[in-house]
Amino acid sequence: MTKEATMTFQVEAELQANFYSAAEADHRPAVQVLRELMSNYVQQVRNRTASISPEERERREEAFKYARASVGLEGFKLSEAAEQHALRYINGEISIEELVKGYRHER
């Protein structure tokens, strides 16, 4: 892998120290662990979003737009959490059952 970019981010000092200690205890360079974590995360997201077809994703998105408009006509607005939960369904990360269950718990 060629070095093409540098990332700089802030974390709590204790987390950084614990991370370096854990990597050292595992006899691995911390940067290698970070690369693996990032690579695994990207693969997990790809696997989740690849579980539905583009047509199904579009169908889900259109259904949610309709539902959002319907709720708006009733004078209500979905919370940010509800919007994010719906996005997980649209992207194929959760089933319709999990979507509905999540809304029931939000009340």
Backbone as XML, in Angstrom:
<?xml version="1.0"?>
<chain id="A" units="angstrom">
  <residue number="1" name="MET">
    <atom name="N" x="0.852" y="-1.177" z="0.000"/>
    <atom name="CA" x="0.000" y="0.000" z="0.000"/>
    <atom name="C" x="0.897" y="1.239" z="0.000"/>
  </residue>
  <residue number="2" name="THR">
    <atom name="N" x="0.655" y="2.138" z="-0.937"/>
    <atom name="CA" x="1.438" y="3.354" z="-1.002"/>
    <atom name="C" x="0.802" y="4.431" z="-0.145"/>
  </residue>
  <residue number="3" name="LYS">
    <atom name="N" x="1.646" y="5.257" z="0.423"/>
    <atom name="CA" x="1.149" y="6.334" z="1.270"/>
    <atom name="C" x="0.670" y="7.460" z="0.370"/>
  </residue>
  <residue number="4" name="GLU">
    <atom name="N" x="-0.638" y="7.707" z="0.403"/>
    <atom name="CA" x="-1.223" y="8.733" z="-0.448"/>
    <atom name="C" x="-1.835" y="9.876" z="0.334"/>
  </residue>
  <residue number="5" name="ALA">
    <atom name="N" x="-2.110" y="9.670" z="1.609"/>
    <atom name="CA" x="-2.768" y="10.707" z="2.392"/>
    <atom name="C" x="-2.354" y="10.586" z="3.853"/>
  </residue>
  <residue number="6" name="THR">
    <atom name="N" x="-2.458" y="11.693" z="4.538"/>
    <atom name="CA" x="-2.185" y="11.735" z="5.966"/>
    <atom name="C" x="-3.443" y="12.201" z="6.663"/>
  </residue>
  <residue number="7" name="MET">
    <atom name="N" x="-3.786" y="11.516" z="7.749"/>
    <atom name="CA" x="-4.953" y="11.912" z="8.533"/>
    <atom name="C" x="-4.467" y="12.438" z="9.881"/>
  </residue>
  <residue number="8" name="THR">
    <atom name="N" x="-5.056" y="13.520" z="10.304"/>
    <atom name="CA" x="-4.772" y="14.077" z="11.615"/>
    <atom name="C" x="-6.100" y="14.239" z="12.328"/>
  </residue>
  <residue number="9" name="PHE">
    <atom name="N" x="-6.209" y="13.695" z="13.531"/>
    <atom name="CA" x="-7.437" y="13.844" z="14.291"/>
    <atom name="C" x="-7.113" y="13.869" z="15.771"/>
  </residue>
  <residue number="10" name="GLN">
    <atom name="N" x="-8.054" y="14.346" z="16.537"/>
    <atom name="CA" x="-7.846" y="14.474" z="17.967"/>
    <atom name="C" x="-8.617" y="13.401" z="18.714"/>
  </residue>
  <residue number="11" name="VAL">
    <atom name="N" x="-7.978" y="12.852" z="19.724"/>
    <atom name="CA" x="-8.615" y="11.912" z="20.641"/>
    <atom name="C" x="-8.189" y="12.290" z="22.054"/>
  </residue>
  <residue number="12" name="GLU">
    <atom name="N" x="-8.926" y="11.777" z="23.017"/>
    <atom name="CA" x="-8.563" y="12.031" z="24.397"/>
    <atom name="C" x="-7.187" y="11.427" z="24.669"/>
  </residue>
  <residue number="13" name="ALA">
    <atom name="N" x="-6.401" y="12.088" z="25.501"/>
    <atom name="CA" x="-5.042" y="11.638" z="25.794"/>
    <atom name="C" x="-5.039" y="10.225" z="26.381"/>
  </residue>
  <residue number="14" name="GLU">
    <atom name="N" x="-6.006" y="9.935" z="27.238"/>
    <atom name="CA" x="-6.074" y="8.610" z="27.858"/>
    <atom name="C" x="-6.354" y="7.528" z="26.811"/>
  </residue>
  <residue number="15" name="LEU">
    <atom name="N" x="-7.248" y="7.817" z="25.875"/>
    <atom name="CA" x="-7.539" y="6.855" z="24.817"/>
    <atom name="C" x="-6.301" y="6.602" z="23.970"/>
  </residue>
  <residue number="16" name="GLN">
    <atom name="N" x="-5.595" y="7.665" z="23.623"/>
    <atom name="CA" x="-4.375" y="7.517" z="22.829"/>
    <atom name="C" x="-3.355" y="6.656" z="23.568"/>
  </residue>
  <residue number="17" name="ALA">
    <atom name="N" x="-3.129" y="6.943" z="24.833"/>
    <atom name="CA" x="-2.155" y="6.180" z="25.613"/>
    <atom name="C" x="-2.564" y="4.715" z="25.713"/>
  </residue>
  <residue number="18" name="ASN">
    <atom name="N" x="-3.845" y="4.471" z="25.967"/>
    <atom name="CA" x="-4.331" y="3.093" z="26.060"/>
    <atom name="C" x="-4.214" y="2.363" z="24.731"/>
  </residue>
  <residue number="19" name="PHE">
    <atom name="N" x="-4.484" y="3.075" z="23.636"/>
    <atom name="CA" x="-4.374" y="2.471" z="22.316"/>
    <atom name="C" x="-2.935" y="2.075" z="22.012"/>
  </residue>
  <residue number="20" name="TYR">
    <atom name="N" x="-2.012" y="2.993" z="22.251"/>
    <atom name="CA" x="-0.595" y="2.683" z="22.010"/>
    <atom name="C" x="-0.128" y="1.522" z="22.885"/>
  </residue>
  <residue number="21" name="SER">
    <atom name="N" x="-0.568" y="1.487" z="24.127"/>
    <atom name="CA" x="-0.191" y="0.394" z="25.031"/>
    <atom name="C" x="-0.739" y="-0.940" z="24.534"/>
  </residue>
  <residue number="22" name="ALA">
    <atom name="N" x="-1.990" y="-0.929" z="24.090"/>
    <atom name="CA" x="-2.600" y="-2.162" z="23.593"/>
    <atom name="C" x="-1.884" y="-2.659" z="22.342"/>
  </residue>
  <residue number="23" name="ALA">
    <atom name="N" x="-1.574" y="-1.753" z="21.425"/>
    <atom name="CA" x="-0.873" y="-2.145" z="20.198"/>
    <atom name="C" x="0.510" y="-2.698" z="20.529"/>
  </residue>
  <residue number="24" name="GLU">
    <atom name="N" x="1.188" y="-2.043" z="21.456"/>
    <atom name="CA" x="2.515" y="-2.515" z="21.862"/>
    <atom name="C" x="2.428" y="-3.892" z="22.513"/>
  </residue>
  <residue number="25" name="ALA">
    <atom name="N" x="1.434" y="-4.097" z="23.362"/>
    <atom name="CA" x="1.255" y="-5.386" z="24.022"/>
    <atom name="C" x="0.960" y="-6.488" z="23.000"/>
  </residue>
  <residue number="26" name="ASP">
    <atom name="N" x="0.345" y="-6.096" z="21.878"/>
    <atom name="CA" x="0.030" y="-7.037" z="20.799"/>
    <atom name="C" x="1.181" y="-7.150" z="19.804"/>
  </residue>
  <residue number="27" name="HIS">
    <atom name="N" x="2.281" y="-6.445" z="20.089"/>
    <atom name="CA" x="3.480" y="-6.448" z="19.234"/>
    <atom name="C" x="3.176" y="-6.011" z="17.809"/>
  </residue>
  <residue number="28" name="ARG">
    <atom name="N" x="2.367" y="-4.957" z="17.706"/>
    <atom name="CA" x="1.992" y="-4.438" z="16.393"/>
    <atom name="C" x="2.130" y="-2.933" z="16.388"/>
  </residue>
  <residue number="29" name="PRO">
    <atom name="N" x="2.560" y="-2.359" z="15.288"/>
    <atom name="CA" x="2.608" y="-0.901" z="15.184"/>
    <atom name="C" x="1.192" y="-0.321" z="15.234"/>
  </residue>
  <residue number="30" name="ALA">
    <atom name="N" x="1.020" y="0.736" z="15.983"/>
    <atom name="CA" x="-0.299" y="1.349" z="16.135"/>
    <atom name="C" x="-0.878" y="1.755" z="14.781"/>
  </residue>
  <residue number="31" name="VAL">
    <atom name="N" x="-0.071" y="2.254" z="13.888"/>
    <atom name="CA" x="-0.559" y="2.681" z="12.581"/>
    <atom name="C" x="-1.100" y="1.496" z="11.785"/>
  </residue>
  <residue number="32" name="GLN">
    <atom name="N" x="-0.492" y="0.327" z="11.937"/>
    <atom name="CA" x="-0.994" y="-0.872" z="11.254"/>
    <atom name="C" x="-2.376" y="-1.239" z="11.797"/>
  </residue>
  <residue number="33" name="VAL">
    <atom name="N" x="-2.549" y="-1.141" z="13.110"/>
    <atom name="CA" x="-3.842" y="-1.445" z="13.721"/>
    <atom name="C" x="-4.899" y="-0.476" z="13.206"/>
  </residue>
  <residue number="34" name="LEU">
    <atom name="N" x="-4.561" y="0.803" z="13.129"/>
    <atom name="CA" x="-5.510" y="1.800" z="12.616"/>
    <atom name="C" x="-5.893" y="1.509" z="11.171"/>
  </residue>
  <residue number="35" name="ARG">
    <atom name="N" x="-4.924" y="1.178" z="10.340"/>
    <atom name="CA" x="-5.229" y="0.843" z="8.943"/>
    <atom name="C" x="-6.176" y="-0.348" z="8.857"/>
  </residue>
  <residue number="36" name="GLU">
    <atom name="N" x="-5.923" y="-1.369" z="9.671"/>
    <atom name="CA" x="-6.787" y="-2.551" z="9.663"/>
    <atom name="C" x="-8.191" y="-2.213" z="10.141"/>
  </residue>
  <residue number="37" name="LEU">
    <atom name="N" x="-8.293" y="-1.406" z="11.194"/>
    <atom name="CA" x="-9.600" y="-0.991" z="11.687"/>
    <atom name="C" x="-10.369" y="-0.225" z="10.614"/>
  </residue>
  <residue number="38" name="MET">
    <atom name="N" x="-9.686" y="0.684" z="9.939"/>
    <atom name="CA" x="-10.331" y="1.461" z="8.883"/>
    <atom name="C" x="-10.751" y="0.568" z="7.731"/>
  </residue>
  <residue number="39" name="SER">
    <atom name="N" x="-9.890" y="-0.333" z="7.334"/>
    <atom name="CA" x="-10.192" y="-1.237" z="6.227"/>
    <atom name="C" x="-11.377" y="-2.145" z="6.571"/>
  </residue>
  <residue number="40" name="ASN">
    <atom name="N" x="-11.396" y="-2.671" z="7.794"/>
    <atom name="CA" x="-12.511" y="-3.512" z="8.229"/>
    <atom name="C" x="-13.814" y="-2.734" z="8.256"/>
  </residue>
  <residue number="41" name="TYR">
    <atom name="N" x="-13.760" y="-1.503" z="8.711"/>
    <atom name="CA" x="-14.964" y="-0.669" z="8.766"/>
    <atom name="C" x="-15.507" y="-0.421" z="7.358"/>
  </residue>
  <residue number="42" name="VAL">
    <atom name="N" x="-14.643" y="-0.077" z="6.438"/>
    <atom name="CA" x="-15.060" y="0.166" z="5.050"/>
    <atom name="C" x="-15.711" y="-1.090" z="4.478"/>
  </residue>
  <residue number="43" name="GLN">
    <atom name="N" x="-15.120" y="-2.250" z="4.736"/>
    <atom name="CA" x="-15.673" y="-3.506" z="4.224"/>
    <atom name="C" x="-17.036" y="-3.801" z="4.841"/>
  </residue>
  <residue number="44" name="GLN">
    <atom name="N" x="-17.204" y="-3.541" z="6.138"/>
    <atom name="CA" x="-18.500" y="-3.765" z="6.792"/>
    <atom name="C" x="-19.581" y="-2.893" z="6.163"/>
  </residue>
  <residue number="45" name="VAL">
    <atom name="N" x="-19.276" y="-1.646" z="5.925"/>
    <atom name="CA" x="-20.250" y="-0.733" z="5.323"/>
    <atom name="C" x="-20.582" y="-1.190" z="3.914"/>
  </residue>
  <residue number="46" name="ARG">
    <atom name="N" x="-19.589" y="-1.574" z="3.159"/>
    <atom name="CA" x="-19.836" y="-2.063" z="1.797"/>
    <atom name="C" x="-20.703" y="-3.314" z="1.808"/>
  </residue>
  <residue number="47" name="ASN">
    <atom name="N" x="-20.433" y="-4.205" z="2.738"/>
    <atom name="CA" x="-21.229" y="-5.435" z="2.823"/>
    <atom name="C" x="-22.684" y="-5.122" z="3.156"/>
  </residue>
  <residue number="48" name="ARG">
    <atom name="N" x="-22.897" y="-4.193" z="4.057"/>
    <atom name="CA" x="-24.268" y="-3.837" z="4.435"/>
    <atom name="C" x="-25.002" y="-3.203" z="3.273"/>
  </residue>
  <residue number="49" name="THR">
    <atom name="N" x="-24.358" y="-2.253" z="2.614"/>
    <atom name="CA" x="-25.043" y="-1.515" z="1.559"/>
    <atom name="C" x="-25.157" y="-2.330" z="0.279"/>
  </residue>
  <residue number="50" name="ALA">
    <atom name="N" x="-24.358" y="-3.370" z="0.147"/>
    <atom name="CA" x="-24.434" y="-4.215" z="-1.053"/>
    <atom name="C" x="-25.540" y="-5.251" z="-0.934"/>
  </residue>
  <residue number="51" name="SER">
    <atom name="N" x="-26.207" y="-5.294" z="0.210"/>
    <atom name="CA" x="-27.200" y="-6.337" z="0.420"/>
    <atom name="C" x="-28.517" y="-6.065" z="-0.315"/>
  </residue>
  <residue number="52" name="ILE">
    <atom name="N" x="-28.717" y="-4.855" z="-0.803"/>
    <atom name="CA" x="-29.924" y="-4.557" z="-1.578"/>
    <atom name="C" x="-29.516" y="-3.982" z="-2.927"/>
  </residue>
  <residue number="53" name="SER">
    <atom name="N" x="-30.394" y="-4.132" z="-3.886"/>
    <atom name="CA" x="-30.113" y="-3.627" z="-5.231"/>
    <atom name="C" x="-30.311" y="-2.114" z="-5.267"/>
  </residue>
  <residue number="54" name="PRO">
    <atom name="N" x="-29.740" y="-1.465" z="-6.258"/>
    <atom name="CA" x="-29.976" y="-0.028" z="-6.404"/>
    <atom name="C" x="-31.465" y="0.287" z="-6.575"/>
  </residue>
  <residue number="55" name="GLU">
    <atom name="N" x="-32.179" y="-0.590" z="-7.258"/>
    <atom name="CA" x="-33.613" y="-0.377" z="-7.456"/>
    <atom name="C" x="-34.365" y="-0.450" z="-6.126"/>
  </residue>
  <residue number="56" name="GLU">
    <atom name="N" x="-33.987" y="-1.419" z="-5.277"/>
    <atom name="CA" x="-34.620" y="-1.554" z="-3.966"/>
    <atom name="C" x="-34.295" y="-0.346" z="-3.090"/>
  </residue>
  <residue number="57" name="ARG">
    <atom name="N" x="-33.063" y="0.119" z="-3.166"/>
    <atom name="CA" x="-32.690" y="1.299" z="-2.381"/>
    <atom name="C" x="-33.528" y="2.496" z="-2.828"/>
  </residue>
  <residue number="58" name="GLU">
    <atom name="N" x="-33.690" y="2.669" z="-4.110"/>
    <atom name="CA" x="-34.483" y="3.779" z="-4.630"/>
    <atom name="C" x="-35.944" y="3.650" z="-4.200"/>
  </residue>
  <residue number="59" name="ARG">
    <atom name="N" x="-36.489" y="2.425" z="-4.238"/>
    <atom name="CA" x="-37.861" y="2.194" z="-3.801"/>
    <atom name="C" x="-38.034" y="2.572" z="-2.337"/>
  </residue>
  <residue number="60" name="ARG">
    <atom name="N" x="-37.064" y="2.171" z="-1.502"/>
    <atom name="CA" x="-37.122" y="2.499" z="-0.077"/>
    <atom name="C" x="-37.016" y="4.009" z="0.150"/>
  </residue>
  <residue number="61" name="GLU">
    <atom name="N" x="-36.161" y="4.638" z="-0.601"/>
    <atom name="CA" x="-35.983" y="6.084" z="-0.454"/>
    <atom name="C" x="-37.261" y="6.828" z="-0.832"/>
  </residue>
  <residue number="62" name="GLU">
    <atom name="N" x="-37.881" y="6.420" z="-1.923"/>
    <atom name="CA" x="-39.129" y="7.057" z="-2.353"/>
    <atom name="C" x="-40.247" y="6.829" z="-1.326"/>
  </residue>
  <residue number="63" name="ALA">
    <atom name="N" x="-40.318" y="5.620" z="-0.774"/>
    <atom name="CA" x="-41.328" y="5.322" z="0.245"/>
    <atom name="C" x="-41.119" y="6.192" z="1.476"/>
  </residue>
  <residue number="64" name="PHE">
    <atom name="N" x="-39.864" y="6.390" z="1.861"/>
    <atom name="CA" x="-39.598" y="7.221" z="3.032"/>
    <atom name="C" x="-39.920" y="8.688" z="2.766"/>
  </residue>
  <residue number="65" name="LYS">
    <atom name="N" x="-39.621" y="9.158" z="1.564"/>
    <atom name="CA" x="-39.980" y="10.544" z="1.227"/>
    <atom name="C" x="-41.485" y="10.749" z="1.330"/>
  </residue>
  <residue number="66" name="TYR">
    <atom name="N" x="-42.228" y="9.769" z="0.857"/>
    <atom name="CA" x="-43.691" y="9.837" z="0.929"/>
    <atom name="C" x="-44.146" y="9.853" z="2.386"/>
  </residue>
  <residue number="67" name="ALA">
    <atom name="N" x="-43.564" y="8.963" z="3.207"/>
    <atom name="CA" x="-43.930" y="8.884" z="4.623"/>
    <atom name="C" x="-43.576" y="10.189" z="5.350"/>
  </residue>
  <residue number="68" name="ARG">
    <atom name="N" x="-42.411" y="10.748" z="5.048"/>
    <atom name="CA" x="-42.003" y="12.014" z="5.675"/>
    <atom name="C" x="-42.984" y="13.122" z="5.313"/>
  </residue>
  <residue number="69" name="ALA">
    <atom name="N" x="-43.384" y="13.171" z="4.050"/>
    <atom name="CA" x="-44.338" y="14.196" z="3.612"/>
    <atom name="C" x="-45.682" y="14.011" z="4.307"/>
  </residue>
  <residue number="70" name="SER">
    <atom name="N" x="-46.109" y="12.773" z="4.441"/>
    <atom name="CA" x="-47.373" y="12.477" z="5.104"/>
    <atom name="C" x="-47.343" y="12.940" z="6.563"/>
  </residue>
  <residue number="71" name="VAL">
    <atom name="N" x="-46.260" y="12.646" z="7.237"/>
    <atom name="CA" x="-46.097" y="13.077" z="8.630"/>
    <atom name="C" x="-46.091" y="14.606" z="8.698"/>
  </residue>
  <residue number="72" name="GLY">
    <atom name="N" x="-45.436" y="15.236" z="7.737"/>
    <atom name="CA" x="-45.396" y="16.697" z="7.691"/>
    <atom name="C" x="-46.771" y="17.309" z="7.493"/>
  </residue>
  <residue number="73" name="LEU">
    <atom name="N" x="-47.596" y="16.676" z="6.677"/>
    <atom name="CA" x="-48.957" y="17.168" z="6.464"/>
    <atom name="C" x="-49.793" y="17.091" z="7.741"/>
  </residue>
  <residue number="74" name="GLU">
    <atom name="N" x="-49.437" y="16.191" z="8.627"/>
    <atom name="CA" x="-50.133" y="16.062" z="9.906"/>
    <atom name="C" x="-49.620" y="17.072" z="10.929"/>
  </residue>
  <residue number="75" name="GLY">
    <atom name="N" x="-48.604" y="17.844" z="10.531"/>
    <atom name="CA" x="-48.072" y="18.868" z="11.421"/>
    <atom name="C" x="-46.933" y="18.405" z="12.306"/>
  </residue>
  <residue number="76" name="PHE">
    <atom name="N" x="-46.357" y="17.260" z="11.970"/>
    <atom name="CA" x="-45.255" y="16.734" z="12.770"/>
    <atom name="C" x="-43.964" y="16.748" z="11.966"/>
  </residue>
  <residue number="77" name="LYS">
    <atom name="N" x="-42.863" y="16.625" z="12.686"/>
    <atom name="CA" x="-41.555" y="16.551" z="12.038"/>
    <atom name="C" x="-40.772" y="15.425" z="12.689"/>
  </residue>
  <residue number="78" name="LEU">
    <atom name="N" x="-40.136" y="14.601" z="11.870"/>
    <atom name="CA" x="-39.328" y="13.507" z="12.394"/>
    <atom name="C" x="-38.080" y="14.045" z="13.082"/>
  </residue>
  <residue number="79" name="SER">
    <atom name="N" x="-37.691" y="13.378" z="14.149"/>
    <atom name="CA" x="-36.466" y="13.753" z="14.855"/>
    <atom name="C" x="-35.252" y="13.358" z="14.012"/>
  </residue>
  <residue number="80" name="GLU">
    <atom name="N" x="-34.117" y="13.910" z="14.353"/>
    <atom name="CA" x="-32.879" y="13.550" z="13.659"/>
    <atom name="C" x="-32.592" y="12.057" z="13.842"/>
  </residue>
  <residue number="81" name="ALA">
    <atom name="N" x="-32.870" y="11.529" z="15.036"/>
    <atom name="CA" x="-32.650" y="10.105" z="15.297"/>
    <atom name="C" x="-33.538" y="9.254" z="14.392"/>
  </residue>
  <residue number="82" name="ALA">
    <atom name="N" x="-34.794" y="9.674" z="14.213"/>
    <atom name="CA" x="-35.707" y="8.929" z="13.343"/>
    <atom name="C" x="-35.236" y="8.984" z="11.893"/>
  </residue>
  <residue number="83" name="GLU">
    <atom name="N" x="-34.752" y="10.134" z="11.471"/>
    <atom name="CA" x="-34.222" y="10.272" z="10.103"/>
    <atom name="C" x="-33.024" y="9.330" z="9.897"/>
  </residue>
  <residue number="84" name="GLN">
    <atom name="N" x="-32.123" y="9.291" z="10.871"/>
    <atom name="CA" x="-30.943" y="8.437" z="10.768"/>
    <atom name="C" x="-31.328" y="6.955" z="10.779"/>
  </residue>
  <residue number="85" name="HIS">
    <atom name="N" x="-32.328" y="6.621" z="11.582"/>
    <atom name="CA" x="-32.818" y="5.242" z="11.642"/>
    <atom name="C" x="-33.392" y="4.833" z="10.281"/>
  </residue>
  <residue number="86" name="ALA">
    <atom name="N" x="-34.161" y="5.724" z="9.677"/>
    <atom name="CA" x="-34.738" y="5.444" z="8.355"/>
    <atom name="C" x="-33.638" y="5.294" z="7.313"/>
  </residue>
  <residue number="87" name="LEU">
    <atom name="N" x="-32.598" y="6.079" z="7.417"/>
    <atom name="CA" x="-31.488" y="5.987" z="6.474"/>
    <atom name="C" x="-30.828" y="4.610" z="6.543"/>
  </residue>
  <residue number="88" name="ARG">
    <atom name="N" x="-30.760" y="4.040" z="7.735"/>
    <atom name="CA" x="-30.218" y="2.687" z="7.877"/>
    <atom name="C" x="-31.081" y="1.679" z="7.110"/>
  </residue>
  <residue number="89" name="TYR">
    <atom name="N" x="-32.390" y="1.865" z="7.149"/>
    <atom name="CA" x="-33.286" y="0.986" z="6.386"/>
    <atom name="C" x="-33.099" y="1.208" z="4.882"/>
  </residue>
  <residue number="90" name="ILE">
    <atom name="N" x="-33.072" y="2.460" z="4.468"/>
    <atom name="CA" x="-32.900" y="2.792" z="3.054"/>
    <atom name="C" x="-31.621" y="2.163" z="2.506"/>
  </residue>
  <residue number="91" name="ASN">
    <atom name="N" x="-30.560" y="2.178" z="3.307"/>
    <atom name="CA" x="-29.274" y="1.642" z="2.873"/>
    <atom name="C" x="-29.163" y="0.128" z="2.993"/>
  </residue>
  <residue number="92" name="GLY">
    <atom name="N" x="-30.209" y="-0.519" z="3.509"/>
    <atom name="CA" x="-30.191" y="-1.971" z="3.614"/>
    <atom name="C" x="-29.488" y="-2.490" z="4.847"/>
  </residue>
  <residue number="93" name="GLU">
    <atom name="N" x="-29.234" y="-1.632" z="5.816"/>
    <atom name="CA" x="-28.540" y="-2.058" z="7.033"/>
    <atom name="C" x="-29.475" y="-2.757" z="8.011"/>
  </residue>
  <residue number="94" name="ILE">
    <atom name="N" x="-30.767" y="-2.425" z="7.963"/>
    <atom name="CA" x="-31.750" y="-3.047" z="8.846"/>
    <atom name="C" x="-32.982" y="-3.421" z="8.027"/>
  </residue>
  <residue number="95" name="SER">
    <atom name="N" x="-33.767" y="-4.328" z="8.574"/>
    <atom name="CA" x="-34.981" y="-4.783" z="7.898"/>
    <atom name="C" x="-36.142" y="-3.846" z="8.213"/>
  </residue>
  <residue number="96" name="ILE">
    <atom name="N" x="-37.259" y="-4.047" z="7.527"/>
    <atom name="CA" x="-38.457" y="-3.250" z="7.792"/>
    <atom name="C" x="-38.939" y="-3.494" z="9.219"/>
  </residue>
  <residue number="97" name="GLU">
    <atom name="N" x="-38.799" y="-4.724" z="9.705"/>
    <atom name="CA" x="-39.199" y="-5.036" z="11.073"/>
    <atom name="C" x="-38.365" y="-4.243" z="12.080"/>
  </residue>
  <residue number="98" name="GLU">
    <atom name="N" x="-37.062" y="-4.173" z="11.845"/>
    <atom name="CA" x="-36.179" y="-3.409" z="12.735"/>
    <atom name="C" x="-36.476" y="-1.914" z="12.645"/>
  </residue>
  <residue number="99" name="LEU">
    <atom name="N" x="-36.839" y="-1.453" z="11.466"/>
    <atom name="CA" x="-37.199" y="-0.048" z="11.291"/>
    <atom name="C" x="-38.415" y="0.287" z="12.145"/>
  </residue>
  <residue number="100" name="VAL">
    <atom name="N" x="-39.462" y="-0.494" z="12.015"/>
    <atom name="CA" x="-40.699" y="-0.238" z="12.757"/>
    <atom name="C" x="-40.464" y="-0.388" z="14.254"/>
  </residue>
  <residue number="101" name="LYS">
    <atom name="N" x="-39.737" y="-1.402" z="14.639"/>
    <atom name="CA" x="-39.440" y="-1.633" z="16.064"/>
    <atom name="C" x="-38.699" y="-0.428" z="16.647"/>
  </residue>
  <residue number="102" name="GLY">
    <atom name="N" x="-37.770" y="0.124" z="15.910"/>
    <atom name="CA" x="-37.018" y="1.288" z="16.370"/>
    <atom name="C" x="-37.906" y="2.490" z="16.606"/>
  </residue>
  <residue number="103" name="TYR">
    <atom name="N" x="-38.907" y="2.690" z="15.763"/>
    <atom name="CA" x="-39.820" y="3.817" z="15.942"/>
    <atom name="C" x="-40.718" y="3.609" z="17.154"/>
  </residue>
  <residue number="104" name="ARG">
    <atom name="N" x="-41.082" y="2.377" z="17.413"/>
    <atom name="CA" x="-41.906" y="2.096" z="18.595"/>
    <atom name="C" x="-41.147" y="2.408" z="19.876"/>
  </residue>
  <residue number="105" name="HIS">
    <atom name="N" x="-39.840" y="2.148" z="19.880"/>
    <atom name="CA" x="-39.028" y="2.402" z="21.065"/>
    <atom name="C" x="-38.740" y="3.874" z="21.273"/>
  </residue>
  <residue number="106" name="GLU">
    <atom name="N" x="-38.847" y="4.659" z="20.222"/>
    <atom name="CA" x="-38.521" y="6.087" z="20.315"/>
    <atom name="C" x="-39.571" y="6.875" z="21.056"/>
  </residue>
  <residue number="107" name="ARG">
    <atom name="N" x="-40.789" y="6.422" z="21.053"/>
    <atom name="CA" x="-41.899" y="7.173" z="21.670"/>
    <atom name="C" x="-41.696" y="7.460" z="23.117"/>
  </residue>
</chain>
